[in-house]
Amino acid sequence: MLRICAALVFALIAALAQAAPSGRVKVIDADTWDVGDTRVRIFGIDAPELGQSCTDRDGRDWSCGDWATQQTRARYQGHVASCDALDTDRYGRTVARCTVGGQDVARELVRNGWALAFRRYSLDYDLDEKAAHVAGVGIHRGTIQQPAEFRARPVQPATVEGCKIKGNISSKGERIYHLPGQEHYDRTRISVSKGERWFCSEAEARAAGWRRARR
């Protein structure tokens, strides 16, 4: 009986931790963070994908996805976040509302032009995005393809010579890169619709939040 009670207590503790993840932030990309031991997808927003480009007012392309991630990392990396879990997405990430220092991080990301309101799921940040657009801040300093449309593009081959490192996302949402010659390299397929991408160097992959495949 005591064993059963102990198991129930541990299960309850685990469920509560899942429902309210908290801890230090590690930014994977602008809208995907590790909060403590939990991989979190920030609710209500959609940030440009790593490797996604935008066009500025002069018609020049720039790496807005990498830029948004860098800005978010500079602002929040290492800070303590408190989150309320709302759902689990198809990649196994906990979809949650999060605050840092009492501020809604999703609202801050949208106001700074580091992410867009994800109106498919929520209108909470619609006015914040419109204000950022009028002010022309961040990704609003030109034009941006909706991240969801960017992800929906078909699987792409490596487009830059020498960029042969495959950044794959596992069924559990773990970001793993494979080098030529590793065991699973040849059978790994890259789909940008899932947020997967090619890298030109291991340093680039690690900086983006991917880890090296173990074999």
Backbone as CSV, one residue per row, in Angstrom:
resi,resn,N_x,N_y,N_z,CA_x,CA_y,CA_z,C_x,C_y,C_z
1,MET,0.827,-1.211,0.000,0.000,0.000,0.000,0.859,1.257,0.000
2,LEU,1.936,1.210,0.839,2.832,2.367,0.899,3.502,2.612,-0.445
3,ARG,3.854,1.528,-1.133,4.485,1.666,-2.448,3.526,2.324,-3.438
4,ILE,2.265,1.913,-3.381,1.260,2.494,-4.285,1.086,3.983,-4.000
5,CYS,1.010,4.324,-2.718,0.857,5.737,-2.344,2.056,6.563,-2.793
6,ALA,3.249,6.006,-2.597,4.462,6.720,-3.007,4.483,6.936,-4.512
7,ALA,4.067,5.892,-5.261,4.024,6.017,-6.725,3.043,7.096,-7.147
8,LEU,1.894,7.151,-6.470,0.896,8.168,-6.802,1.411,9.565,-6.498
9,VAL,2.133,9.699,-5.389,2.694,11.003,-5.026,3.700,11.465,-6.065
10,PHE,4.594,10.559,-6.477,5.593,10.914,-7.477,4.939,11.259,-8.814
11,ALA,3.884,10.525,-9.165,3.174,10.809,-10.418,2.514,12.177,-10.361
12,LEU,1.948,12.513,-9.179,1.310,13.817,-9.018,2.334,14.938,-9.114
13,ILE,3.488,14.734,-8.486,4.559,15.741,-8.547,5.008,15.950,-9.982
14,ALA,5.174,14.844,-10.719,5.598,14.943,-12.125,4.556,15.666,-12.962
15,ALA,3.270,15.378,-12.697,2.196,16.029,-13.453,2.166,17.526,-13.171
16,LEU,2.351,17.902,-11.910,2.353,19.320,-11.563,3.539,20.038,-12.189
17,ALA,4.695,19.364,-12.210,5.883,19.972,-12.828,5.664,20.185,-14.313
18,GLN,4.989,19.211,-14.951,4.695,19.340,-16.378,3.704,20.464,-16.630
19,ALA,2.748,20.634,-15.691,1.721,21.651,-15.871,2.259,23.054,-15.645
20,ALA,3.330,23.157,-14.874,3.891,24.476,-14.579,5.406,24.423,-14.615
21,PRO,5.986,24.208,-15.812,7.446,24.150,-15.883,8.068,25.480,-15.487
22,SER,9.162,25.411,-14.780,9.881,26.622,-14.396,11.353,26.292,-14.306
23,GLY,12.176,27.308,-14.428,13.617,27.100,-14.344,14.356,28.061,-15.251
24,ARG,15.657,27.860,-15.335,16.483,28.735,-16.167,16.239,28.465,-17.652
25,VAL,16.317,29.519,-18.414,15.988,29.459,-19.839,17.226,29.155,-20.680
26,LYS,17.048,28.227,-21.598,17.997,28.027,-22.692,17.217,28.234,-23.983
27,VAL,17.575,29.248,-24.747,16.831,29.586,-25.967,17.287,28.684,-27.106
28,ILE,16.356,27.902,-27.648,16.636,27.067,-28.819,16.425,27.894,-30.079
29,ASP,15.264,28.499,-30.192,15.030,29.568,-31.163,14.050,30.529,-30.502
30,ALA,13.610,31.535,-31.208,12.875,32.611,-30.548,11.603,32.134,-29.846
31,ASP,10.920,31.119,-30.387,9.684,30.673,-29.744,9.768,29.265,-29.157
32,THR,10.953,28.677,-29.131,11.161,27.359,-28.517,12.296,27.455,-27.511
33,TRP,11.978,27.182,-26.254,12.949,27.290,-25.170,13.003,25.996,-24.382
34,ASP,14.148,25.767,-23.747,14.207,24.803,-22.657,14.029,25.599,-21.373
35,VAL,12.995,25.278,-20.613,12.741,25.913,-19.319,12.995,24.851,-18.259
36,GLY,14.107,24.965,-17.567,14.509,23.873,-16.700,14.754,22.644,-17.546
37,ASP,14.049,21.561,-17.248,14.200,20.311,-17.994,13.110,20.112,-19.044
38,THR,12.301,21.139,-19.293,11.146,20.996,-20.189,11.344,21.788,-21.475
39,ARG,11.130,21.139,-22.622,11.161,21.827,-23.917,9.802,22.503,-24.108
40,VAL,9.816,23.826,-24.235,8.589,24.626,-24.267,8.441,25.338,-25.599
41,ARG,7.245,25.281,-26.149,6.868,26.098,-27.315,5.997,27.224,-26.783
42,ILE,6.460,28.472,-26.937,5.741,29.617,-26.395,4.379,29.759,-27.095
43,PHE,3.321,29.836,-26.316,1.964,29.885,-26.851,1.647,31.245,-27.476
44,GLY,0.889,31.198,-28.586,0.292,32.404,-29.155,1.164,33.199,-30.090
45,ILE,2.404,32.750,-30.322,3.297,33.493,-31.212,3.951,32.535,-32.193
46,ASP,4.513,33.085,-33.246,5.241,32.292,-34.235,6.414,33.137,-34.707
47,ALA,7.621,32.670,-34.440,8.823,33.413,-34.810,9.397,32.881,-36.115
48,PRO,10.135,33.715,-36.856,10.773,33.213,-38.070,11.707,32.058,-37.742
49,GLU,11.759,31.083,-38.631,12.562,29.891,-38.416,14.053,30.186,-38.592
50,LEU,14.876,29.416,-37.873,16.307,29.482,-38.114,16.553,29.163,-39.589
51,GLY,17.316,29.990,-40.250,17.551,29.813,-41.682,16.549,30.532,-42.561
52,GLN,15.498,31.108,-41.974,14.517,31.856,-42.764,15.024,33.271,-43.022
53,SER,14.807,33.757,-44.220,15.218,35.109,-44.588,14.011,36.019,-44.740
54,CYS,14.236,37.315,-44.509,13.233,38.348,-44.759,13.817,39.324,-45.784
55,THR,12.996,40.249,-46.226,13.445,41.267,-47.179,13.298,42.633,-46.540
56,ASP,14.376,43.433,-46.572,14.294,44.756,-45.959,13.666,45.757,-46.925
57,ARG,13.573,47.018,-46.496,12.889,48.036,-47.314,13.598,48.307,-48.640
58,ASP,14.882,47.984,-48.705,15.639,48.195,-49.942,15.645,46.963,-50.832
59,GLY,14.862,45.935,-50.436,14.764,44.740,-51.255,15.877,43.735,-51.034
60,ARG,16.674,43.919,-49.976,17.770,43.004,-49.696,17.331,41.936,-48.701
61,ASP,17.807,40.710,-48.921,17.500,39.621,-48.001,18.400,39.698,-46.770
62,TRP,17.835,39.328,-45.630,18.643,39.242,-44.421,18.139,38.077,-43.569
63,SER,18.981,37.535,-42.731,18.675,36.312,-41.976,17.860,36.647,-40.728
64,CYS,16.569,36.897,-40.940,15.730,37.354,-39.829,15.500,36.261,-38.791
65,GLY,15.482,34.986,-39.212,15.276,33.913,-38.252,16.424,33.787,-37.271
66,ASP,17.646,33.807,-37.796,18.823,33.747,-36.926,18.902,34.999,-36.057
67,TRP,18.574,36.149,-36.634,18.619,37.412,-35.889,17.617,37.397,-34.726
68,ALA,16.395,36.953,-34.983,15.381,36.917,-33.925,15.819,35.988,-32.793
69,THR,16.435,34.868,-33.148,16.937,33.948,-32.130,18.045,34.596,-31.306
70,GLN,18.951,35.296,-31.966,20.056,35.953,-31.253,19.536,37.020,-30.296
71,GLN,18.542,37.794,-30.753,17.978,38.832,-29.899,17.292,38.221,-28.676
72,THR,16.547,37.155,-28.902,15.856,36.489,-27.806,16.848,35.876,-26.823
73,ARG,17.901,35.271,-27.368,18.919,34.655,-26.504,19.626,35.710,-25.660
74,ALA,19.935,36.839,-26.260,20.617,37.903,-25.513,19.733,38.440,-24.387
75,ARG,18.437,38.433,-24.602,17.499,38.986,-23.621,17.162,38.001,-22.498
76,TYR,16.996,36.710,-22.841,16.411,35.779,-21.880,17.303,34.616,-21.442
77,GLN,18.364,34.329,-22.171,19.182,33.167,-21.819,19.673,33.256,-20.371
78,GLY,19.447,32.188,-19.613,19.917,32.130,-18.236,18.974,32.730,-17.223
79,HIS,17.953,33.442,-17.665,16.967,33.982,-16.740,16.009,32.868,-16.295
80,VAL,15.288,33.105,-15.225,14.344,32.119,-14.717,12.947,32.434,-15.254
81,ALA,12.339,31.447,-15.874,10.986,31.591,-16.417,10.012,30.732,-15.624
82,SER,8.782,31.213,-15.514,7.684,30.453,-14.925,6.613,30.297,-15.991
83,CYS,6.151,29.079,-16.186,5.224,28.808,-17.293,3.987,28.047,-16.814
84,ASP,2.908,28.226,-17.559,1.686,27.450,-17.366,1.448,26.635,-18.631
85,ALA,1.484,25.323,-18.499,1.306,24.445,-19.651,-0.138,24.455,-20.118
86,LEU,-0.319,24.488,-21.439,-1.651,24.493,-22.031,-1.918,23.270,-22.891
87,ASP,-0.849,22.727,-23.489,-1.036,21.636,-24.441,0.325,21.005,-24.717
88,THR,0.324,19.958,-25.530,1.551,19.353,-26.031,1.443,19.300,-27.546
89,ASP,2.485,19.773,-28.262,2.393,19.787,-29.726,2.886,18.470,-30.317
90,ARG,2.851,18.373,-31.639,3.156,17.106,-32.304,4.622,16.719,-32.189
91,TYR,5.473,17.657,-31.769,6.880,17.351,-31.569,7.185,17.007,-30.113
92,GLY,6.160,16.930,-29.280,6.352,16.591,-27.887,6.700,17.765,-27.003
93,ARG,6.667,18.977,-27.551,6.976,20.161,-26.758,5.757,20.580,-25.942
94,THR,6.013,21.124,-24.763,4.940,21.657,-23.935,4.598,23.065,-24.410
95,VAL,3.373,23.254,-24.860,2.917,24.578,-25.283,2.497,25.334,-24.023
96,ALA,3.086,26.504,-23.789,2.869,27.164,-22.501,2.943,28.677,-22.614
97,ARG,2.268,29.329,-21.684,2.455,30.763,-21.453,3.576,30.909,-20.436
98,CYS,4.513,31.802,-20.704,5.661,31.951,-19.810,5.884,33.415,-19.450
99,THR,6.374,33.608,-18.246,6.754,34.948,-17.793,8.187,34.918,-17.290
100,VAL,8.868,36.031,-17.462,10.196,36.254,-16.883,10.137,37.602,-16.191
101,GLY,10.444,37.620,-14.918,10.356,38.868,-14.162,8.958,39.438,-14.138
102,GLY,7.963,38.567,-14.206,6.571,39.002,-14.168,6.020,39.485,-15.495
103,GLN,6.825,39.486,-16.552,6.374,39.959,-17.867,6.085,38.785,-18.787
104,ASP,5.022,38.891,-19.555,4.638,37.888,-20.541,5.670,37.909,-21.675
105,VAL,6.451,36.829,-21.793,7.538,36.842,-22.780,7.005,36.872,-24.203
106,ALA,5.865,36.229,-24.452,5.297,36.240,-25.801,4.980,37.669,-26.227
107,ARG,4.385,38.437,-25.316,4.057,39.822,-25.638,5.329,40.639,-25.911
108,GLU,6.370,40.404,-25.125,7.623,41.138,-25.321,8.261,40.783,-26.664
109,LEU,8.219,39.508,-27.031,8.793,39.081,-28.305,8.074,39.740,-29.473
110,VAL,6.744,39.782,-29.396,5.966,40.383,-30.484,6.174,41.894,-30.529
111,ARG,6.170,42.542,-29.383,6.352,43.997,-29.344,7.709,44.428,-29.903
112,ASN,8.727,43.595,-29.693,10.062,43.927,-30.172,10.298,43.542,-31.624
113,GLY,9.302,42.901,-32.230,9.470,42.494,-33.622,10.356,41.283,-33.784
114,TRP,10.359,40.400,-32.763,11.136,39.164,-32.838,10.253,37.971,-33.158
115,ALA,8.948,38.188,-33.148,7.979,37.130,-33.446,6.672,37.772,-33.894
116,LEU,5.805,36.962,-34.480,4.485,37.400,-34.931,3.409,36.787,-34.032
117,ALA,2.249,37.421,-34.004,1.097,36.801,-33.347,0.683,35.577,-34.160
118,PHE,0.438,34.459,-33.483,0.031,33.230,-34.170,-1.491,33.158,-34.102
119,ARG,-2.149,33.895,-35.002,-3.600,34.091,-34.923,-4.395,32.808,-35.121
120,ARG,-3.779,31.799,-35.692,-4.471,30.518,-35.836,-4.870,29.950,-34.472
121,TYR,-4.078,30.284,-33.461,-4.303,29.732,-32.125,-4.738,30.768,-31.096
122,SER,-4.437,32.041,-31.333,-4.776,33.058,-30.337,-4.715,34.446,-30.948
123,LEU,-5.600,35.315,-30.473,-5.571,36.726,-30.867,-5.008,37.604,-29.752
124,ASP,-4.419,36.975,-28.742,-3.931,37.716,-27.579,-2.910,38.781,-27.947
125,TYR,-2.121,38.521,-28.990,-1.011,39.423,-29.306,-1.195,40.134,-30.643
126,ASP,-2.436,40.133,-31.122,-2.753,40.756,-32.411,-2.421,42.257,-32.405
127,LEU,-2.872,42.980,-31.386,-2.627,44.424,-31.338,-1.148,44.739,-31.120
128,ASP,-0.447,43.861,-30.404,0.992,44.068,-30.205,1.733,43.955,-31.533
129,GLU,1.337,42.995,-32.346,1.984,42.861,-33.646,1.680,44.065,-34.538
130,LYS,0.435,44.514,-34.522,0.072,45.661,-35.357,0.863,46.900,-34.955
131,ALA,1.072,47.095,-33.647,1.860,48.240,-33.182,3.308,48.113,-33.631
132,ALA,3.870,46.896,-33.555,5.249,46.677,-33.993,5.389,46.903,-35.495
133,HIS,4.348,46.499,-36.233,4.366,46.690,-37.689,4.336,48.176,-38.043
134,VAL,3.482,48.932,-37.383,3.397,50.375,-37.630,4.722,51.052,-37.290
135,ALA,5.364,50.600,-36.206,6.643,51.185,-35.792,7.804,50.710,-36.661
136,GLY,7.596,49.637,-37.426,8.648,49.129,-38.305,9.823,48.535,-37.562
137,VAL,9.558,47.887,-36.421,10.658,47.340,-35.626,10.919,45.883,-35.977
138,GLY,12.164,45.453,-35.792,12.539,44.059,-35.973,12.201,43.522,-37.347
139,ILE,11.474,42.411,-37.369,11.144,41.751,-38.631,10.144,42.538,-39.457
140,HIS,9.637,43.652,-38.920,8.681,44.493,-39.652,9.374,45.608,-40.429
141,ARG,10.706,45.586,-40.488,11.390,46.628,-41.241,11.409,46.347,-42.740
142,GLY,10.629,45.394,-43.144,10.489,45.041,-44.555,9.342,44.055,-44.674
143,THR,9.556,42.979,-45.405,8.517,41.960,-45.560,9.024,40.623,-45.040
144,ILE,8.083,39.834,-44.526,8.406,38.512,-44.000,7.343,37.523,-44.432
145,GLN,7.772,36.358,-44.853,6.838,35.269,-45.114,6.389,34.701,-43.774
146,GLN,5.107,34.393,-43.666,4.615,33.790,-42.434,5.438,32.530,-42.132
147,PRO,5.962,32.395,-40.903,6.764,31.206,-40.582,6.057,29.896,-40.896
148,ALA,4.745,29.840,-40.679,4.005,28.611,-40.977,4.070,28.280,-42.469
149,GLU,4.043,29.298,-43.326,4.165,29.075,-44.769,5.577,28.628,-45.116
150,PHE,6.561,29.219,-44.438,7.955,28.815,-44.673,8.140,27.341,-44.303
151,ARG,7.566,26.922,-43.176,7.704,25.532,-42.748,6.991,24.566,-43.677
152,ALA,5.961,25.059,-44.372,5.162,24.193,-45.238,5.820,23.925,-46.585
153,ARG,6.968,24.556,-46.829,7.652,24.291,-48.086,8.109,22.839,-48.142
154,PRO,8.271,22.280,-49.354,8.691,20.875,-49.453,10.117,20.664,-48.959
155,VAL,10.473,19.414,-48.795,11.836,19.064,-48.396,12.819,19.675,-49.376
156,GLN,13.916,20.211,-48.852,14.890,20.879,-49.694,16.249,20.217,-49.583
157,PRO,16.985,20.164,-50.684,18.370,19.690,-50.617,19.260,20.805,-50.087
158,ALA,20.502,20.472,-49.808,21.445,21.509,-49.408,21.610,22.480,-50.564
159,THR,21.484,23.785,-50.301,21.525,24.769,-51.365,22.845,25.526,-51.414
160,VAL,23.671,25.365,-50.370,24.959,26.050,-50.339,26.058,25.008,-50.365
161,GLU,26.960,25.126,-51.304,28.036,24.154,-51.424,28.830,24.089,-50.123
162,GLY,29.056,22.876,-49.640,29.813,22.705,-48.409,28.956,22.625,-47.166
163,CYS,27.671,22.953,-47.285,26.768,22.900,-46.126,26.068,21.538,-46.128
164,LYS,26.746,20.544,-45.572,26.273,19.170,-45.685,25.897,18.548,-44.347
165,ILE,25.874,19.336,-43.295,25.486,18.821,-41.987,23.960,18.853,-41.889
166,LYS,23.360,17.722,-41.550,21.900,17.605,-41.523,21.373,17.853,-40.111
167,GLY,20.562,18.899,-39.970,19.927,19.209,-38.695,18.532,18.603,-38.648
168,ASN,18.389,17.520,-37.921,17.147,16.755,-37.864,16.435,17.001,-36.525
169,ILE,15.103,16.939,-36.526,14.321,17.039,-35.292,13.661,15.694,-35.057
170,SER,13.952,15.073,-33.915,13.427,13.741,-33.615,11.947,13.808,-33.264
171,SER,11.328,12.640,-33.126,9.909,12.573,-32.776,9.641,13.144,-31.391
172,LYS,10.685,13.223,-30.555,10.553,13.796,-29.216,10.876,15.285,-29.193
173,GLY,11.152,15.853,-30.373,11.458,17.277,-30.446,12.915,17.607,-30.213
174,GLU,13.775,16.588,-30.111,15.195,16.837,-29.867,15.889,17.190,-31.176
175,ARG,16.722,18.218,-31.142,17.412,18.696,-32.335,18.806,18.084,-32.395
176,ILE,19.030,17.257,-33.418,20.261,16.481,-33.539,20.839,16.717,-34.929
177,TYR,22.154,16.961,-34.997,22.762,17.092,-36.321,23.629,15.878,-36.634
178,HIS,23.649,15.522,-37.920,24.373,14.351,-38.406,25.446,14.793,-39.389
179,LEU,26.652,14.278,-39.188,27.776,14.590,-40.067,27.907,13.521,-41.150
180,PRO,28.400,13.898,-42.328,28.675,12.879,-43.350,29.554,11.778,-42.771
181,GLY,29.156,10.522,-43.023,29.926,9.392,-42.515,29.354,8.792,-41.241
182,GLN,28.478,9.541,-40.533,27.870,8.980,-39.336,26.800,7.945,-39.718
183,GLU,26.440,7.109,-38.752,25.610,5.934,-39.018,24.288,6.264,-39.690
184,HIS,23.617,7.313,-39.236,22.273,7.601,-39.750,22.247,8.755,-40.764
185,TYR,23.410,9.179,-41.212,23.453,10.358,-42.098,22.687,10.112,-43.400
186,ASP,22.969,9.011,-44.084,22.397,8.788,-45.414,20.885,8.662,-45.393
187,ARG,20.342,8.088,-44.307,18.891,7.893,-44.283,18.141,9.047,-43.621
188,THR,18.869,10.034,-43.159,18.225,11.205,-42.558,17.762,12.145,-43.657
189,ARG,16.498,12.516,-43.629,15.930,13.436,-44.608,15.603,14.754,-43.916
190,ILE,15.842,15.856,-44.621,15.624,17.182,-44.060,14.320,17.763,-44.605
191,SER,13.436,18.147,-43.702,12.166,18.768,-44.087,12.046,20.123,-43.402
192,VAL,12.096,21.191,-44.192,11.983,22.527,-43.597,10.596,22.761,-43.018
193,SER,9.597,21.992,-43.458,8.251,22.149,-42.909,8.202,21.764,-41.438
194,LYS,9.189,20.993,-40.986,9.279,20.592,-39.584,10.294,21.442,-38.822
195,GLY,10.880,22.416,-39.495,11.886,23.239,-38.844,13.290,22.690,-38.968
196,GLU,13.462,21.639,-39.771,14.790,21.062,-39.963,15.590,21.899,-40.961
197,ARG,16.931,21.724,-40.948,17.747,22.582,-41.787,19.130,21.983,-42.000
198,TRP,19.872,22.607,-42.936,21.259,22.246,-43.203,22.186,23.231,-42.498
199,PHE,23.355,22.742,-42.098,24.359,23.596,-41.474,25.680,23.488,-42.242
200,CYS,26.442,24.583,-42.168,27.737,24.618,-42.844,28.891,24.231,-41.925
201,SER,28.647,24.241,-40.623,29.698,23.887,-39.664,29.056,23.381,-38.375
202,GLU,29.833,22.630,-37.596,29.334,22.158,-36.310,29.089,23.332,-35.362
203,ALA,29.955,24.335,-35.435,29.788,25.508,-34.568,28.453,26.191,-34.836
204,GLU,28.083,26.281,-36.098,26.803,26.891,-36.463,25.646,26.063,-35.923
205,ALA,25.756,24.733,-36.034,24.698,23.848,-35.557,24.537,23.949,-34.042
206,ARG,25.647,23.948,-33.333,25.580,24.026,-31.868,25.011,25.365,-31.413
207,ALA,25.413,26.429,-32.092,24.921,27.757,-31.721,23.416,27.869,-31.930
208,ALA,22.894,27.094,-32.880,21.458,27.111,-33.184,20.658,26.205,-32.246
209,GLY,21.361,25.443,-31.387,20.652,24.612,-30.420,20.613,23.131,-30.746
210,TRP,21.318,22.703,-31.792,21.382,21.284,-32.139,22.561,20.630,-31.415
211,ARG,22.458,19.329,-31.144,23.582,18.570,-30.618,24.006,17.517,-31.635
212,ARG,25.252,17.071,-31.519,25.782,16.075,-32.450,25.200,14.707,-32.183
213,ALA,24.881,13.976,-33.261,24.417,12.595,-33.124,25.514,11.765,-32.457
214,ARG,25.112,10.814,-31.619,26.097,10.044,-30.863,26.833,9.022,-31.722
215,ARG,26.266,8.670,-32.868,26.943,7.716,-33.760,26.537,7.946,-35.205
